[in-house]
Amino acid sequence: MFDPSALPRLFAVPCGVDFPRALVHGLVARTRHLPPQELARAEVIVNTARMKRRVRQLFDAGPALLLPKLSLLADLSQQATLNGLPPALPPLRRRLELSQLIAKLLDAQPDLAARASLYDLSDSLAELIDEMQGEGVSTDTIRTLDVSDMSGHWARAQAFIGIADEFVALHDGAMDSQARQRQMVENLIHQWQVSPPQHPIILAGSTGSRGTTLMLMEAIARLPQGAIILPGYDFDQPDAVWAGLDDPLISEDHPQYRFHKMMRDLEMEPKDVQLWTKEQPPSPARNRLVSLALRPAPVTDAWMSEGPKLKDLDHATQNLTLVEAPSPRAEALAIALRLRKAAEDGQTAALITPDRMLTRQVSAALDRWNILPDDSAGLPLQLSPPGRFLRHVAGLFCRPLTPDALFTLLKHPLCHDGGARGDHLRHTRELELHMRRNGPPFPDGESFAAFGMERDLIPGWIQWLTGCFNEKTQKHALPLTMWVNKLRELAEQLSTGSADEGSGTLWDQKAGREALKVIETLTAEAPFGGEMSAQDFADLLGALLSQGEVRDRDAPYGSIMIWGTLEARVQGADLVILGGLNEGSWPEAAAPDPWLNRQLRNQAGLLLPERRIGLAAHDFQQAIAAPEVWLTRAERSDESDTVPSRWLNRMTNLLSGLPDLHGPQLLSEMRARGQTWLGWADVLETPRPAPAAPRPAPCPPVSARPRRLTITEIPRLIRDPYAIYAKHVLRLKPLDSLVQKPDALLRGIVVHEVFETFIKDTLANPDALHSDNLITAAHQLLAEHVPWPIARTLWLSRIKRIADEFIQAEKERQRRARPVAFEAKGEARLEPLDFTIACRADRIDMDDRGFLHLYDYKTGAPPSEAQQKKFEKQLLIEAAMAEEGAFADLGPSEVQRALFIGLGSSLKEVRAPLDEQPPAKIWTELKSLIEAYFDPNQGYSSRRMVHRDDIAGDYDHLARFGEWDRSSEAKQEHLT
């Protein structure tokens, strides 16, 4: 296939040429004059399974030929087994063992790092060991580095790196996958040196970014019939620029650096690299422009000398569109619109970006037109239904069960799908309403049993519910084997449900099968994981699931694709959209290395952090050479302004500096094309005009208006009548919060009970009226009703703060009168109106003369006298009701005194102004207020006289508050 050559064979394909197609065409062209079996003798090694599939598809398209042997770099592991190398250690076992070694080190030296960083440290150390083995660097090399000018950080790093030696010693006769791969390549090279193969061996598509791969490529290039085919080679780069790439510290982020290193190792010059085929890129002028723009920083002065020599700059930018969107959403919408246009025109189009959030937004935007793109990355396994389900189940072991965690699992589509799914959902809804209304904040078996006692449920549902959720929290460390067994058993039990038939569908679909592989792998390697806490296990499970992906191709739109940056090498498209071109996204920010800095990495022969940037730059250089290209970015993220990608910045700066070649004008045209699509995206997002809702004041029929209110609702009738209308006419009640918290309402209920219980106990034994007894009673009742330790402590401390002062004031109150009723229910009719006013008095005392003393406990700030005169009239109304005989056990009695007792951070007493607002007057005013709402023309206006505008009401959303404000006139609407 190849003529004899004194130099190693390096072929290359320019940027923009469809690499797999060029590979096939070159193979066919070089064997056309040879016997048919010669092509079959060739061995072609490619670096990805996607590349292998594409090459096979191109051969299958015809004409009929004997095919070459296609294999992957990863297939070398099979040859390693045949050559007697020991099996590779499973990566999960390796990670678990590293975690245990690091845990022991952290236990011995807690100041080295936080315990929470255990798995992050084990991951980064595993990556370092992988890299050392792949690059052929031993720990001895690391220890002999020159660290004379380093800080104490190096001593800490050495402690961790020492774990690598201990880890290797754990397994005699076993190797890591990277070490095994390198050993296989070294054995293969030695075998070739002794007996070089005479058939063609071609390695295509790799850039040699890893040391082991680079070593193999260089060996193949030296074989008698060996060849390397490089993707995206820059034939326009001058020799002087190639020569300037020697120093990796300043050049490794250049897209062509890996090729330069390979040529330097092979003692070749750039002119020795040959074209694999005669196929030309879609836009050679654009390739020259990008090549100049991406010159290494030290030689960008060439822009001044070489920039004016660029020819056909108009052709280079003719099919380039620059989209600088104001937000990520606008960027995604513009991309989606262009992809939709491509689908209508029959173009193949690909969005290439490493930003997975952008791809999700684009997919969501395409969904409105029923376009499902072919996403090469798929869905992360942890975000799939089985992945979420397993993570929620693992969370049950970590913390006490809360209603939100309970119903997250009960409503999950994989829960109780073995049978009777409809009945299960019905019971779940009933249980949710019950718990919203009655609690408890931490559900348990007792509360489940109480719920099922008076309900007709499917047989065994309560028992299943209790078995799955009651007391699952594990406070002690357990062996990983037990954790995995507990997880799988509980997950399958939840999925099967309470019905006898069926087994659940947790593992049935593709995502379920992928999740099952993770669980089975974890089960196999669990004996090497040691003991861990529940939270550590949940973190480990989440990390393992995050490494998987699921690709369920539900009939995707074949011509619309979403690729990662690596896919740009494999396939071509008519339209390529390079999205998310911002620093930190493309290129991604270099991950911090906790072990070695750049200088030490360079000394040791390891890869520099800039390697990833160089590889990303190479992907960018290939992708931008497509026939039609969009370059998109968002000028602002959700949090701050963004910085354009360095490559986009270089291109725009270069064009802006070429006025003689109309560079600024061409750049403006690129932006104008992008702005057109952004304008269409704005139109797509612009809501249709709708008139603002007026401020409502509904006037329901008198027969539908409420005939009974409590005194606590009177202030609401004054301040926000619409809330009374919504509650009593429409009969709408807000749902209680699913997650119960120690809020002001609960504090008021509990504190009321504390002081009521304490006062009742002191009536029979006046000597018990002591602050110590009050605190004891508070401690007992808080422990009974408040399951939150922090809230109990805070509320108890407030009671302790006011205890002495309250006792003194209470003694004075009991000298005046004696308590005769607590939480007393009262009811009075407003004659001649058909209306009842009801109340529940916190406490009523009666003195020796038969006069009543009313007390209302307030855990918040009690209303001032001025507020009571205008709005907060509940205590005044209570006094009027008492004089009207509302309390049956007491009869009509004159009220001597009414008082709010504030039980906040300090004790505060505020009297009701009975002298200025006597009960008779209050009763008359109450009649007038209620009578006003018996007028058919009186509307229940929204937020009539609210205390503060920033206080939200339960029914503000129903009244469309926000479309109007307090200055708006209320619009009456007569209802029938």
HELIX and SHEET records of a PDB file:
HELIX    1   1 PHE A   19  THR A   31  1                                  13    
HELIX    2   2 PRO A   36  ARG A   41  1                                   6    
HELIX    3   3 ALA A   49  ASP A   60  1                                  12    
HELIX    4   4 LEU A   73  ASP A   75  5                                   3    
HELIX    5   5 LEU A   76  LEU A   82  1                                   7    
HELIX    6   6 PRO A   91  ALA A  108  1                                  18    
HELIX    7   7 ARG A  115  SER A  117  5                                   3    
HELIX    8   8 LEU A  118  GLU A  135  1                                  18    
HELIX    9   9 THR A  139  ARG A  143  1                                   5    
HELIX   10  10 HIS A  153  VAL A  168  1                                  16    
HELIX   11  11 SER A  177  VAL A  194  1                                  18    
HELIX   12  12 GLY A  211  ALA A  221  1                                  11    
HELIX   13  13 ASP A  239  ALA A  243  1                                   5    
HELIX   14  14 PRO A  248  SER A  251  1                                   4    
HELIX   15  15 TYR A  257  ASP A  265  1                                   9    
HELIX   16  16 PRO A  270  ASP A  272  5                                   3    
HELIX   17  17 PRO A  284  ALA A  293  1                                  10    
HELIX   18  18 ALA A  297  VAL A  299  5                                   3    
HELIX   19  19 ALA A  302  GLU A  306  1                                   5    
HELIX   20  20 GLY A  307  LYS A  309  5                                   3    
HELIX   21  21 LEU A  313  THR A  317  1                                   5    
HELIX   22  22 PRO A  328  ASP A  345  1                                  18    
HELIX   23  23 ARG A  356  LEU A  366  1                                  11    
HELIX   24  24 ASP A  367  TRP A  369  5                                   3    
HELIX   25  25 LEU A  381  LEU A  383  5                                   3    
HELIX   26  26 PRO A  385  LEU A  396  1                                  12    
HELIX   27  27 PRO A  403  LEU A  410  1                                   8    
HELIX   28  28 ARG A  421  ASN A  438  1                                  18    
HELIX   29  29 GLY A  445  GLY A  452  1                                   8    
HELIX   30  30 TRP A  461  PHE A  469  1                                   9    
HELIX   31  31 LEU A  480  THR A  496  1                                  17    
HELIX   32  32 LYS A  510  GLU A  525  1                                  16    
HELIX   33  33 ALA A  526  PHE A  528  5                                   3    
HELIX   34  34 ALA A  534  SER A  546  1                                  13    
HELIX   35  35 THR A  565  ARG A  569  5                                   5    
HELIX   36  36 ARG A  598  ALA A  604  1                                   7    
HELIX   37  37 GLU A  610  ALA A  623  1                                  14    
HELIX   38  38 ARG A  646  SER A  656  1                                  11    
HELIX   39  39 PRO A  659  LEU A  661  5                                   3    
HELIX   40  40 GLY A  663  GLU A  685  1                                  23    
HELIX   41  41 VAL A  702  ALA A  704  5                                   3    
HELIX   42  42 ILE A  711  GLU A  713  5                                   3    
HELIX   43  43 ILE A  714  ARG A  719  1                                   6    
HELIX   44  44 PRO A  721  ILE A  724  1                                   4    
HELIX   45  45 TYR A  725  VAL A  729  3                                   5    
HELIX   46  46 ALA A  744  ALA A  764  1                                  21    
HELIX   47  47 PRO A  766  ALA A  768  5                                   3    
HELIX   48  48 SER A  771  HIS A  785  1                                  15    
HELIX   49  49 PRO A  789  ARG A  816  1                                  28    
HELIX   50  50 GLU A  865  LYS A  870  1                                   6    
HELIX   51  51 GLN A  874  GLU A  883  1                                  10    
HELIX   52  52 PRO A  919  ALA A  932  1                                  14    
SHEET    1   A 6 LYS A  69  LEU A  72  0                                        
SHEET    2   A 6 GLU A  43  VAL A  46  1                                        
SHEET    3   A 6 ILE A 201  ALA A 204  1                                        
SHEET    4   A 6 GLY A 226  TYR A 233  1                                        
SHEET    5   A 6 LEU A  10  PRO A  14  1                                        
SHEET    6   A 6 GLN A 274  LEU A 275  1                                        
SHEET    1   B 6 LEU A 320  ALA A 325  0                                        
SHEET    2   B 6 GLU A 628  ALA A 634  1                                        
SHEET    3   B 6 LEU A 575  LEU A 578  1                                        
SHEET    4   B 6 ALA A 349  ILE A 352  1                                        
SHEET    5   B 6 TYR A 557  TRP A 563  1                                        
SHEET    6   B 6 PRO A 373  ASP A 375  1                                        
SHEET    1   C 2 LEU A 379  PRO A 380  0                                        
SHEET    2   C 2 GLU A 549  VAL A 550 -1                                        
SHEET    1   D 2 LEU A 478  PRO A 479  0                                        
SHEET    2   D 2 GLU A 531  MET A 532 -1                                        
SHEET    1   E 2 ARG A 695  CYS A 699  0                                        
SHEET    2   E 2 ALA A 970  HIS A 974  1                                        
SHEET    1   F 3 ARG A 708  THR A 710  0                                        
SHEET    2   F 3 THR A 836  MET A 846  1                                        
SHEET    3   F 3 ARG A 818  ARG A 829 -1                                        
SHEET    1   G 5 ARG A 708  THR A 710  0                                        
SHEET    2   G 5 THR A 836  MET A 846  1                                        
SHEET    3   G 5 LEU A 852  LYS A 858 -1                                        
SHEET    4   G 5 VAL A 895  LEU A 903  1                                        
SHEET    5   G 5 LEU A 907  ARG A 911 -1                                        
END                                                                             
